[in-house]
Amino acid sequence: MDRSTALAALRVTTVAVGLAGLVAAAAFAFDLPPPPETGDGLPSAFGFAIAVVGAVAAGVVAAIGYGLPPGAGRLRVGPLVDRSNTYRLVAGGAVAAAVGLALTLGVAFLFQGMASVAVWVVGAGLLVGGLVALALGGLLVGVRLVAGAVRDGAGARG
């Protein structure tokens, strides 16, 4: 297996692991017992926190995985595959954040009970993952702009 095919496999695997993590976090949240009507709801709160942290981690993995190099071969798939890594990272982050925002602030309220919680957890994971990807993409763009300005400034002096 050459390097380019390995990069494509790494990208597809990373995105798949992130999406599977989101599904696992949603299933975990769906199976949480409802908090008791009387007494301490702390165990349920810890379960909810674990589901949210897991979904956020999975959302970050999926969004950043989309920004990895596309590689070559049969695994070179997906929209924007011919664009730069930074472009895909920012675009994927923006889409993930928008879908996450729609899930947390809209779709989750259409369901009742634990299904609503599961949808909200997935939305929170996508929202935070998308925002992290956007921040990393912005950081990469900023570094490239500064490096270009330094290179141009050094070329003008020399």
QUIPE-V182523 format. One record per residue. N is the residue number from 0. RES is the residue in one letter. PHI is phi in degrees with one decimal (* if undefined). Layout:
BEGIN
n:N res:RES phi:PHI
n:N res:RES phi:PHI
END
This chain:
BEGIN
n:0 res:M phi:*
n:1 res:D phi:-83.1
n:2 res:R phi:-61.7
n:3 res:S phi:-66.7
n:4 res:T phi:-68.5
n:5 res:A phi:-65.5
n:6 res:L phi:-63.5
n:7 res:A phi:-64.2
n:8 res:A phi:-65.4
n:9 res:L phi:-63.5
n:10 res:R phi:-63.6
n:11 res:V phi:-64.2
n:12 res:T phi:-65.1
n:13 res:T phi:-64.4
n:14 res:V phi:-64.6
n:15 res:A phi:-64.6
n:16 res:V phi:-65.0
n:17 res:G phi:-62.5
n:18 res:L phi:-67.6
n:19 res:A phi:-65.8
n:20 res:G phi:-64.2
n:21 res:L phi:-64.2
n:22 res:V phi:-65.2
n:23 res:A phi:-65.0
n:24 res:A phi:-65.5
n:25 res:A phi:-65.7
n:26 res:A phi:-65.5
n:27 res:F phi:-62.9
n:28 res:A phi:-66.8
n:29 res:F phi:-66.4
n:30 res:D phi:-87.3
n:31 res:L phi:-66.1
n:32 res:P phi:-73.5
n:33 res:P phi:-67.5
n:34 res:P phi:-64.6
n:35 res:P phi:-68.0
n:36 res:E phi:-70.6
n:37 res:T phi:-127.0
n:38 res:G phi:103.0
n:39 res:D phi:-89.6
n:40 res:G phi:-97.4
n:41 res:L phi:-62.3
n:42 res:P phi:-59.8
n:43 res:S phi:-66.9
n:44 res:A phi:-65.6
n:45 res:F phi:-64.2
n:46 res:G phi:-61.5
n:47 res:F phi:-64.8
n:48 res:A phi:-63.5
n:49 res:I phi:-63.7
n:50 res:A phi:-64.2
n:51 res:V phi:-67.8
n:52 res:V phi:-63.3
n:53 res:G phi:-63.2
n:54 res:A phi:-67.5
n:55 res:V phi:-64.4
n:56 res:A phi:-61.5
n:57 res:A phi:-66.4
n:58 res:G phi:-64.2
n:59 res:V phi:-65.4
n:60 res:V phi:-61.9
n:61 res:A phi:-66.2
n:62 res:A phi:-68.4
n:63 res:I phi:-72.5
n:64 res:G phi:-60.4
n:65 res:Y phi:-67.2
n:66 res:G phi:-85.8
n:67 res:L phi:-69.5
n:68 res:P phi:-57.8
n:69 res:P phi:-74.7
n:70 res:G phi:70.3
n:71 res:A phi:-143.3
n:72 res:G phi:97.1
n:73 res:R phi:-67.3
n:74 res:L phi:-87.9
n:75 res:R phi:-83.1
n:76 res:V phi:-130.0
n:77 res:G phi:107.2
n:78 res:P phi:-70.0
n:79 res:L phi:63.3
n:80 res:V phi:-67.1
n:81 res:D phi:-91.8
n:82 res:R phi:-91.9
n:83 res:S phi:-70.6
n:84 res:N phi:-60.7
n:85 res:T phi:-64.4
n:86 res:Y phi:-61.7
n:87 res:R phi:-66.8
n:88 res:L phi:-63.4
n:89 res:V phi:-69.1
n:90 res:A phi:-65.4
n:91 res:G phi:-63.8
n:92 res:G phi:-64.9
n:93 res:A phi:-66.0
n:94 res:V phi:-66.5
n:95 res:A phi:-62.6
n:96 res:A phi:-65.3
n:97 res:A phi:-66.8
n:98 res:V phi:-66.1
n:99 res:G phi:-62.4
n:100 res:L phi:-64.0
n:101 res:A phi:-64.7
n:102 res:L phi:-69.9
n:103 res:T phi:-74.6
n:104 res:L phi:-100.3
n:105 res:G phi:-133.4
n:106 res:V phi:-66.3
n:107 res:A phi:-60.4
n:108 res:F phi:-80.7
n:109 res:L phi:-82.9
n:110 res:F phi:-103.4
n:111 res:Q phi:-126.6
n:112 res:G phi:70.8
n:113 res:M phi:-73.4
n:114 res:A phi:-64.4
n:115 res:S phi:-63.3
n:116 res:V phi:-64.6
n:117 res:A phi:-63.6
n:118 res:V phi:-65.6
n:119 res:W phi:-64.2
n:120 res:V phi:-63.1
n:121 res:V phi:-63.6
n:122 res:G phi:-62.0
n:123 res:A phi:-64.8
n:124 res:G phi:-63.5
n:125 res:L phi:-67.1
n:126 res:L phi:-62.7
n:127 res:V phi:-68.2
n:128 res:G phi:-60.1
n:129 res:G phi:-66.7
n:130 res:L phi:-67.0
n:131 res:V phi:-64.9
n:132 res:A phi:-63.4
n:133 res:L phi:-62.9
n:134 res:A phi:-64.6
n:135 res:L phi:-65.8
n:136 res:G phi:-63.1
n:137 res:G phi:-63.4
n:138 res:L phi:-63.7
n:139 res:L phi:-63.8
n:140 res:V phi:-63.5
n:141 res:G phi:-61.9
n:142 res:V phi:-63.3
n:143 res:R phi:-65.6
n:144 res:L phi:-65.5
n:145 res:V phi:-66.0
n:146 res:A phi:-62.9
n:147 res:G phi:-66.3
n:148 res:A phi:-67.7
n:149 res:V phi:-66.4
n:150 res:R phi:-63.5
n:151 res:D phi:-66.7
n:152 res:G phi:-66.8
n:153 res:A phi:-71.0
n:154 res:G phi:-70.6
n:155 res:A phi:-72.4
n:156 res:R phi:-77.9
n:157 res:G phi:-84.6
END
